[in-house]
Amino acid sequence: MESTLQLPARVEALSLSGLSAIPPEYVRPADERADLGDAFDLARDHTAPRIPVVDISPFLPLADDDKQQQRINSECVEAVRAAAADWGVMHIAGHGIPADLMDRLRAAGAAFFALPIHAKEAYANDPAAGRLQGYGSRLATNASGQREWEDYLFHLLHPDALADHALWPAHPPDYVAATREFGRRIREVASALLAILSAGLLGPGRGDALEKELTRAGDDDLRLQLKINYYPRCPQPELAVGVEAHTDVSALSFILHNGVPGLQVRHADRWVTARDEPGTIIVHVGDALEILSNGRYTSVLHRGLVNREAVRVSWVVFCEPPPETVLLRPLPDLVTTDQPARFTPRTFKQHLDRKLFKKHQRAAASSSSSTR
């Protein structure tokens, strides 16, 4: 049941108000609360499994006679393949993005969210009017019908020619330069990782298969969408989530954070809290890649927890195919009599629309049952 009080539009305002109990709109369903808790407490459980850490630096252009390099590359491919198949998530080291650039990106995002709320509102989005990009908060448009404990900034990052730069913050002054350069470097990493994942599916001579499929053989470019998630302190983290459990619609998602724990992934029928692995970037396999791989790679179920102690900020780059020009379907070489296609063909936009429609259906059902 929703409260009758008018809630602030932003979760940050709620957190700063000094409330000791969260409004009922943010309280998760009882069955979900059973394994929620403060992210710091859960991160201290060092008996939990560890998300794989994979060094992708050995994946360099091969010389035909370089047997040692071929062996190293083969080991890298197998490590990435195994992580994508078994976990659907990994930390990648050796990605080549300079530490100072990642620090600039973090500093720029943190400086934007340090602005007064009224200053951030200049970049506000309006999902009801179809304007998804900009500064916003997650209201009750999710599967549970409940709100999530986060604010965010969302905008297209790449290709730069398609980006609406009016939605890129003018403050801090380094936001545009740092964000644009990070997008350029992540685009390079995406190509490298797609090549490794392709080789893991089809062999070393087919490293271009996935990117070709995602870009119409290079006729169109991948879209990179940036979402900066801002999770304020929460007085009752055992009742709330920053982001509810979901899989990403993207092909790949790349994640940086400010060192505060909160990401959990589902593995072997349990929630595993991601550890801080300095210098690495977290990579999720998303729905688009699961479809192309005919289910051999796993679109990872994950969620974001909150805590009482510190603000968590994460930077997520969703690597997506063009919305309407690419048909997502299992690669032909992966479809056999014994392993038929597990997914029907659909464009990325069709997949996204279907997924959102199902979410709205579940939210409506949840709302209906709660009012009976």
Protein Blocks (a to p, Z undefined) as FASTA:
>chain_A
ZZfbdcdfbfklmmmnopabdcfklpccfklmmmgccfklmmmmmkbccdddddfklmcc
ddfklmklmmmmmmmmmmmmmmmmmnopacdehkopafklmmmmmmmmmmmmmpcfklmm
mmpccfknopagccdddddfbfnopacddddddddfbdfklpcfklpcfbdfklmmmmmm
mmmmmmmmmmmmmmmmmmmmnojklmmmmmmmmnonolaccddddddddddddfblmlbc
fbdcdddfbfbdcdddehiahiacdeehiacdddddehiacddddfklmmmnnomaccdd
ddddddfkbccddddddddddfklpccdddfklpcfklccfbdcddfklmmmmmmmmmmm
mmmmmmmmmmZZ
